[in-house]
Amino acid sequence: MNLATHGIGTDVFRSRLAGRPVIARRYLGAWLVLLATLPLGLGAYWVNPRIGLATWKPGSQMGINARSYHHAAELARAGKPFYEAAPPGTFDWAVYLYPPGTVLGYYPFSLVGWTTAYAAVTVLSVVASIAATALIVDYVEGAGVRLGWVDVVLIFAAFVLSTHAFGTIYYGNINLFLALSLTVGLWALDRDRDSLAGVAFGLPALYKVFPALIGVWLLRTRRWRTVAVATVTGSAGLLVGALLFGVETSVHYFTHVLPNRSESHLFVGGYPVDGTYYLTVQQPLSHWLYGVWPNAPYPVLVAMAVVVATVTLAFFYRSIETTLDRLMALLVTVVVMIVLFPALRWYLVLLYCPLIAVLYVWDSGPGRRLFILGGILMSFTRTTGEVVEALGVLPGPLDTVGSAVGGIAMPPLYGLALMIAACAWYQHRQRVDRCRSRSHGKTP
C-alpha cells in the first residue's frame, strides 16, 4: 500500500469524513467477523453487576489492574519498593509487572484516588479506540477500499464493546493503548515514517516484551531505521528505570518479575482444561509432546513452538509481491507474536489493524470463506473446560473425539489457525497461478 503523505493529527480525522456514505459497499464478510466480536462482549457487560451501560461500581476485580498501577506509582513516588506489592485488601496476584521506568507513566494518576484514576484510564482507553479506529480506516482506504459509516462504527465497537476488549475495560489494563501504538506503527510504516513507527513499536515491547516480535517483519522488509529506533526506544525506557530506581530494581525485574509473568510450568504434562485462559500454540503442542514424551523438559515445548512459528512465517515471507500478500504476511506475524508464548486473550485487540485490513482488501479468491469462518470462531471466547462440558452430551465416539479436540486448545486459537490456513490456501493458489502465467509467457 501507499497511503497519502499527511501526518498524524487532525488531518487523519478530517480527511476521510467529508462525504462518507452510510454504506460504501456491502462488505458482508467483514461485517460478520466484526459483529461476531460483540455478543459475548455485550453479554459480559450485561451480566456483570459492577459494570454496564448504567452501572459503574469499581471494586473487587473491577479496576484491579488500574489499582495496581496506581498503588505502584504511589510507592515509587514515596521511594519504596513497588514490585510484589499488591494494593491493600486486594489479591496477591494484583502486582506491578512492567519495567521500572514505565511506572513514571502512572505518576499523574497517583495524584488522585484510584477509582478516579481508573475512570480516567477508561475514558482514555475509549479515546485511544477512537484514534485507532480512525487510523485503521485511513490505513484500509489507502489500499483503495472505501468504507462507510457502518464500517467505522463496527470497527470502533470491536474496540470497546467486544469480547476481546471487555477485560481490558473491566480490569483497567493498558491493552487498548498498546493496540493504538501498534496501529500507529503500522500506519506510519506504510507512510515511510520509519522513526515514528520505531517509537510506536518500541513502546509496546517495553511494556509487554512479546510485541518485540514485530521486529521479524521489520527485518523481512528491511526497515533498518525502524528497527534501530524501536531498539533505542525500548533501551531508553530500561535505562531510565535503572537511573531513577537503581540497578538493583532493574535486576530484580529481569530475574524475578519477568520470568514469572506466565505460568509456563502448567504446560508441563499437557495444559489442563481448567487452567488460566491463555491463548498460545504451546497449549495443543503440550498435549502432543507429553503424550509422546512424558518427561520432556519445558524448553523442548518452547522449541517446538518456535519451529512451528518459523515454518509458518517462512511460508508467508517467501512472496510479498502484492498488497494482499504483504497484509497476510503482516497478519500472520502479529498472530505469531501473540500465540508463540502464553498470552491472555485480551491481547487479540492487538490483531485488529492487520486483521481488519485483510478482511476489507481480500474481496475474492480461494480460502476467503474459510478466513471469515476463522474470524467468527476467534470471537467464541469460551474456555476449553466449557467446550468439553458442552460436547459431553454427544453420543459415544463423538464425545471422545469432541472432548479430545475441544480440550487441547481454546476456541479462538482454532479460529486463528483457520485464518492462517485460509491465507496459506490463497497464497499457494496465487503462486501456482503466477508460475503458470510466467511459464506461458516464456512459451514461444
PyMOL commands that set and color helices and strands:
alter all, ss='L'
color gray80, all
select helices_A, chain A and resi 10-15+28-36+38-47+64-77+100-106+108-111+114-141+149-160+166-171+175-190+194-208+210-220+224-245+247-260+264-267+282-292+298-317+323-339+345-361+368-378+384-391+396-406+411-442
alter helices_A, ss='H'
color red, helices_A
select strands_A, chain A and resi 51-52+55-56
alter strands_A, ss='S'
color yellow, strands_A
deselect
rebuild
show_as cartoon
